[in-house]
Amino acid sequence: MPSEMSDTPHQEMSFFDHLGDLRSRMMKATAGIVVGCIVAGIYVQEIMDKILLRPVLVAGNAEHKLELQNIRPFGQAMLYFKVIFITGFILAFPWVLWNLWKFVAPGLYENERGWARRITFFTTLCFALGVAFAYFVMIPSMMEFSSQFGSTNVKNILEINEYFGFITTTILSGGLIFELPMIVYVLSRVGLVTPQLMRKFRRHSIVVILIIAAVLTPSPDPVNQVTFALPLYLLFEISIIISAMAVKKQENNA
């Protein structure tokens, strides 16, 4: 049985106290993003040359090579500002999540605050794993296919801002997809998802995963499609286990 403390919120706050706390947390989160942008600005050239531009520079061969170009006035300057901001936000992401948790913590019950802390950590971890998967697996495969496809008489010249949009969209998509276990955990704790429900739709999920893999994989090569589909299916199976753990813990606390 939970203690009496676990059945009441951590502390009572007035409406204006909540507004003051929200303003304070937003200022702290913003300050963290500013610090992240400063760090990104110091190393922006290394970030550009060794991270963002690397996938397109190493793709292809002598006959099939991707090239980048800028066709906008101040295009590169604006690109650098975008890189600094997005990199700064990614660096500050754990700090932003922490302040979000600190804002909602006073309204949580005692037994909820424990798993809310873990959610902050594992949400950041899952997002980082998704970003790594997108950068090291998805993007190189897509760039390689793009460089090899088509006639050697046609140059593949990419506009730099289009390329940057593709990179950021792919990376953010990978990070969000890898949040599936954490989303399932939260939904299971509130009773909207159960492991039985997920097992019931396992075969349907396999079809959906294969469709997603086919869409995300530009090459018709089945090996590449399996490379994309397998991690997604593993995430689904891990989510079932996490859902079962969440439901069991919720029953024990009832």
Residue pairs with C-beta under 8 A, 6 or more apart in sequence:
2 110
2 111
2 253
3 110
5 110
6 109
6 110
6 111
6 253
7 109
8 109
8 110
9 106
9 107
9 108
9 109
10 105
10 106
10 107
10 108
10 109
10 110
10 113
11 106
13 21
13 106
13 107
21 103
21 106
22 103
25 99
25 100
25 102
25 103
26 99
28 95
28 99
29 92
29 95
29 96
29 99
29 100
32 92
32 95
32 96
32 99
33 88
33 89
33 92
33 96
34 88
35 88
35 92
36 87
36 88
36 89
36 90
36 91
36 92
37 84
37 85
37 87
37 88
37 89
38 88
39 88
39 91
40 47
40 83
40 84
40 85
40 87
40 88
40 91
41 84
41 88
44 80
44 83
44 84
44 87
47 83
47 87
48 80
48 83
52 83
52 164
52 167
53 68
55 135
55 139
55 140
55 143
55 167
56 66
56 68
56 143
56 158
56 163
57 66
58 140
59 65
59 66
59 140
59 143
59 144
59 146
59 147
60 66
60 143
60 144
60 147
60 148
60 156
61 147
63 152
64 147
64 148
64 152
64 156
65 147
65 156
66 143
66 146
66 147
66 156
66 157
66 158
67 155
67 156
67 157
67 158
68 157
68 158
68 159
68 160
68 163
69 157
69 158
69 159
69 160
70 76
70 79
70 159
70 160
70 161
71 159
72 78
72 161
75 160
75 161
76 160
78 161
79 160
79 161
79 164
82 164
83 164
86 168
89 96
90 131
93 124
93 127
94 120
94 124
97 120
97 123
97 124
98 120
100 120
101 116
101 117
101 119
101 120
104 116
105 113
105 116
108 116
111 253
115 189
115 249
119 182
119 185
119 186
122 181
122 182
122 185
123 179
123 182
126 175
126 178
126 179
126 180
126 181
126 182
127 175
127 176
127 178
127 179
128 175
129 178
130 174
130 175
130 176
130 177
130 178
130 179
131 171
131 174
131 175
133 174
133 178
133 231
134 170
134 171
134 173
134 174
134 175
135 171
135 174
137 227
137 228
138 170
138 174
138 216
138 228
139 167
139 170
139 171
141 217
141 218
141 219
141 224
141 227
142 170
142 218
145 218
145 219
146 156
146 218
147 156
149 218
150 156
173 216
177 232
177 235
178 235
180 235
180 236
180 239
181 235
181 238
181 239
181 242
184 193
184 198
184 239
184 240
184 242
184 243
184 246
185 242
185 243
185 246
187 193
187 243
188 194
188 195
188 242
188 243
188 246
188 247
188 250
189 246
189 249
189 250
191 250
193 243
194 243
194 247
195 240
195 241
195 243
195 244
195 247
198 205
198 236
198 239
198 240
198 243
199 240
202 236
202 240
205 233
205 236
206 233
209 229
209 232
209 233
209 236
210 225
210 229
212 228
212 229
212 232
213 225
213 226
213 228
213 229
213 232
214 225
216 228
217 224
217 225
217 227
217 228
219 225
